[in-house]
Amino acid sequence: MRPRITVLCLHAGARRGTYVARRSPGQERAAAWVAGGEAVRATLFELAALQHAREQAAARRRRIGRRLVSALAPFGLHPDAVRRWIARMGKGRWVAEGHARGRAVPEPPVGRRIPAGDPALAGGFGAGWHGPEPEGRWSAAGEAELLLRSPAPGLVLVLGLRSLAPQTVTIGRDGRPGGTARIGPEGAEARLPLPESGPVCIGIAAERTLRPSDIFASAVRRALGVFLSSLALLQPGSGSEAGSASGGAKSGSSSGSSGGGGSP
C-alpha cells in the first residue's frame, strides 16, 4: 500500500536467547540495509512483495481462514486473538511465552566438564562464531558471545581455550570485564566467576584473529580467533577448580593442538 519500505520489524520473541545476547546480528544487518540507499531499499521492497504474494497464495488455499477473517473484520477482531481465546490462552501469556523464549539458553550441569561440541550447547553460541565442529568451535570475530544459564549464584565458569598462536584473551560477562587469560596452541583454562544465577552473556574477545594460510602451509583462509573446546560450571574451591577464579589461565588443560581436533 505504501510506495516504500518504512519499517523493518525483527521479532525478538521468535528467537532463542535474544534477550540475553548483547549483540544482534539481525539488527546490525537491518541497520546496514537502512543505510544502504535506494538500491537496497528497492530490493527490500521486492522481497516484501514476494513474501506477501506467498502469504496470499497460502491464504487462498485456506478458505476457512479467509472466511474467518472476513467475518471478524467488521467487529474489529483479529483472527489470532480469537484463536488464542478459543485455546484459553490467558491475557499476557503469548507475550510471556515470547519473552521466555528470548531468554531460553542452555544450562550446563554443575561439576561436570562438557565438550563444546555437545549438541545440547548449540543454542548457547551467539554472535561471532564459525559453525560447529566435533570438538568445539572457533570464534570468527574479535569478540564472540556465549549464552548460558547459571543454576545457582557463586559458581565459576571454566572455559577450555586454545588459539593458533600465543595471545591474550579477555573474558567478560554481560558487557563487564571479568579478566584475561594467556592461551596458545597447547591450550589453557580461563576462569570467570558468576556471582548471580540466571542467564548470562559471556564475551570472549581475542587479541587478534589469524588465518591458517598465513601461518601454516594451508589453503584455509578463514579468520580464526580462539577455539572453545570445553566448559564447566564448578563450585568455588572444589577439587577440579583449583587455582584462581578471577579470569586467570592454567596451561596444558585443553587436550590436543591446533593440528588435531578443532584443526583449522
Disulfide bonds with the S-S distance in Angstrom:
none
